[in-house]
Amino acid sequence: MNMPNPIPKRPTQTAPEVHCLRIMTVNTHKGFAWLNRRFILPELRDAVQTTSSDIVFLQEVLGAHHRHGKRVRDWPDVPHYEFLADSLWQDFAYGRNAVYPEGHHGNALLSKFPILEFNNLDVSIDGTEERGMLHAILDVPGHKEVHAICVHLGLRESHRTQQLHLLGGLLDSLAPDAPVIVAGDFNDWRQQADAQLAERGLEEAFVKAHGAPAKSFPARWPLLRLDRIYVRNASTHNPEVLSKRPWSHLSDHVPLVVEIHL
């Protein structure tokens, strides 16, 4: 486990209370379209900005890639999560999961509210499949603390089972009455996560609204229910799957968006 990364607190005590958040989760596919045929990060940034999301959960976001930076046109001079944050999300946090000679990638959170601290939990099980959970504590006006956990679980079911157990341990360590949002790419095509997380009091937005998680992969023809948005001590409303253009051509996953009432 990485050590917590404290960020200087910016008091929000005098700000109006906030009881409704719009959140989004998307696997950015390292800034490339389906099958890595085209670099689309600038288009993805423009599209994400149209959603008016308060908090954005990102998976497979690049922190650095030296080879791509030399050969790809329009490659940004800053990490991809910072490029996506632009001027709309004042705070961001990054958890580096996979490291290789050319660079590294992981999970990130973009937030319109101050991030008080964040910690990246290494949940890699074995082999070369490096995974993590990025946990941030947000300073949302009117609330002592709001927890946001960005998740990217493994491809193997045995790995996911162990990773969900680690997520459960993290959830057990949080204040029992604090609002919690867990979102990301669960790779849970067999739909095993709901029962495990329900034991910790979490409810999935699309299961609540439609009886099943959203179909989010592959983006051009969504069939598999891989991406999720769970909450505890909060309620979800108006969940959306952004499956039409331009979203269907901006990654290999389509984004999910939902309103969360605290």
N, C-alpha and C positions, 0 to 999 in steps of 0.2 A: 504494500500500500504506500502511495506517495504521501508525504507530509502535507497537512493543510496549507493552503496558500491564502493568507489573510490579505484583504484589500482594505485600505483606509475607509472607514465608514463615513458616508455622507448623510447626515440626519434628515429624516423625512417626517419628523414628528408634526411639523406645521403644515404639511401637504394634506389635501383632502383625502379621506379614506377611499381605498380602492377595493371594490368587492366583485368586480368582473374582469377576468383576464381572457385575452384571446391568445391561444398558443398554437404553434405549428411544429410538426416534426417531419424531417426529410433526410433521407440518405443521399448525400450529394454526389456519390460515385466519383469522388476526387476531382470534381469539376468537369467531367466528360459525359457526353451523351451515351446512349445505348451502344454497346460494343466498342466504346472508346473511339468512335469515329470522328468526333468533333469536340473541341474545347468550348464549353458553353457557360462558363462561370459568370461572365458579364450578363448574359441573358437570364441566368438563374437569379442573380442579385436583383435585377429589375423586376422579375416576377415575384420574388419573396417580398419586396417592398410594397407590392400592391395588396398584400393580405392584411395589412394593418395589425400584424401580430405583436403582442407585447413581449413574448418570450419565444425564441426559436431554438428547437433541439436539432442538432446536426450530427449526423454520423458519416464516417468515411470522409472527413474533411481534411485537406492537406495543410500541414503546418509548414512544410518545405519540400521541394523536389528540384534539385539542382539541374538535372538533365532536362526536365520539361521547361524550366525557366530559360534555358538557352535556345530551345528550338521551337517553342510554341508561341505563336503570335498572341499579343494581348495578355501575356502572362503577368499577373500583378506583382508589384515589388514588395508586397506585404503578405503574410500568411492568409490563406483563403478565408478563414473565419473572420479575420479583421477586414478583409475586402468586402465580405458579405455584410458585416455590421455597418460599414460605411458611416454615415452620420445619424442613422435612425436608432440604432441600439447603442446606447452610451457605454454599456458594460458588456464584456464578453469574457468567457473562460474557456480554456482548451485543455483537454486531457490527452497526452500523447500515448497511443497504444502500440502501434506498429512502427518499428524503426528499421531502416535498411540503408545501404550505402548512399542512395540518392537523396534520402530525406526521411520524412515520417508523416503519419496521419493518425487521426483519432476522432474523438467526440468533441463537440463544442456547444456552448450555450451563448446565445445573444439575448440580452435583457435590456428593457427600457427602465428597469429598476436597479438600484445599486446591488451589486453582488458583495455580500459581507465577507464571505470566504468560500473557497472551493477546494475539493479534494478529488483526485482521480484514483479509483480503486481498480487495481489490476486483477482481472478475473480470468486471465489466461489459465487453461487447465494443463495442457501439455502439447508438445509438437510445436509447429510454427504458426498456429492460429492465435494471434495476439488480440485480446479483447479487453474492454474496460467499461467502467461505469463512472461517469462524471457527476459528482454530487455538489450542488451549490446551494447556499443559503441566501435568499433574496430579501431585501428590505422593501417590502410592499407596504405603503402607507395604511395604517389601521390594523396591522398585524405584527405580532412580535417577531415572527419568522415564517417564511414560506420556503419549503424545500423543493428543489427541482433536480431530478435525477435523469440524466441522459444515458441510454442503454444501447449497447450493440452486442448481442449474444452470439454464440458460436453456431456453426453449421451442423455439428453433431448433437443429437438429442441427449446423449450422456453428458456432454459438456454443458448444455443448456440447463439440465437438471441441477448440476452442481452450481452453476452461475446464479440460478434463481434462488438457491439456498443461500448464497452469499448476499444476494440482494435482500433476502428476508432478514439476514442478520443486520444489515444496514438499517432497514426499516424499523427493526426492533429497538435500535439504539436512539431513534428520534423521539422527541416529545410526543406522547400519545395523542395530544389534541392539536398538533401543528398541521396546517395544510401541506399535503405532499402531492407532487405531480411526477409521475414516472412515464417517460415517453421514449420512443426510439424503435430501432430495428431489432425485433426479438428473434427473427428467423424461426418462428414457432409455427411451422406449417402444419403440425399435428394438433395445434391448439391445446397444449398442455399447461400453459402458463396461468390461465385464468383461475383454475382451481387452487393452485399454489399461492397465488397472490391474494385471492379472496380470504385465505386464512389469516392474512395480515391486514384485512379490512380494505383492500383496494378494489375498485370497480372500474371496468373498462368502458370508455365512452361509447363505442359503437355496439358493444354487447348490450349495454343499457338501452340504447335507442333502437337497435335493429335485431338484437338477438344473436349476433355473431360479429367477430372482428371484421374490419374493413379489408376488402381485396386491394392490395397495393403493389403487387409484383407479378410479372414484369410490367413496366409502366405502359407499354404500348397495348397490352392485352391483359389487364390485371386479373389474375386467377388465384394467387396464393395470398393468404392473410398473414403477412409477416410483421407489419408495423402496428404499434399499439399506443394508446394513451390511457393511463390509469390515474386515478385520483383517490385520495383518502382525506377525510374531513373537508370535503368540497363536493360540488355537484357539476356534472357536465351537461352542456346544452348545444343543440344545433351542430352536431358533428358533420364534417364534410370531407369527402374524398376528392382531391383536385386531380381528376383523371383526364380532363380535356386539354387541348392545346392551350398554352404552350407547355403545360406540365408533362404531358405524355412524352415529350421529346427533350426534357431537360435532365433526366437521370434514368437509372434503371428501376427506381421506385417512384411511385407518385406520393406527394405529400398528404398528410392528414392535418386538419384544422378543427379546433373545437373551442367553444366558450366555456370557461370555468368560473363558477360562482363560489366565492369564499365566504 
